Amino acid sequence: MALDDIFRALEEQADAECDAILAAARDQASTIAGEAEARADEVRRAKVEVSERAARAVAAQRLNAARLDARKLVAGVKDRAIRAAFDGAEERFETLRSDRDYSDVFSSLAAEALSGVDGEVQVRVSEEDVALARKALGALGAKAEVVGDLETAGGLVVVANAGTLFRKNTVEDRIARLRDGGQSAVAGILLS
């Protein structure tokens, strides 16, 4: 019996050692699984952050493109409105001289064009405006030769200082300057 007791003691000792080894292995496996889970969480968070950054970048890019398209659309509408307004003004040139306010408009254009001009002056107007030009010059106290050789819907050109001073103040020139300003404003909207 003593041999049976030795075998039993060895078996019990082997079982105890196996249980200890298994317990240590379970603890080690649990630790490894915990570390793997923590690492997997880090990887998932990093991938989510990268995906969120990429999504934000795409969204910002799309938003900027939409804003630019909207600005172009608004600028196009404004440009068409500006062109329509100027086209309407140019159509009105045909009847400008018959307008009851044309005399006042002509006088204002003449006063502006003659401002600060001295010496020998020539005022060039349309044949239809010769009498009106003489009347406006008389009211301004200006002495100038009036020549009716200008093709214009209204207004005048002042030539002074032996041709070195040349001021165009016709309605066509005024509209052209306003048109350029309107197009500059549209361009400013597009670039802002």
Beta strands, then each sheet from edge to edge (+ up, - down):
strand 1: 121-124
strand 2: 145-147
strand 3: 155-160
strand 4: 165-170
sheet 1: 2+ 1+ 3- 4+
end
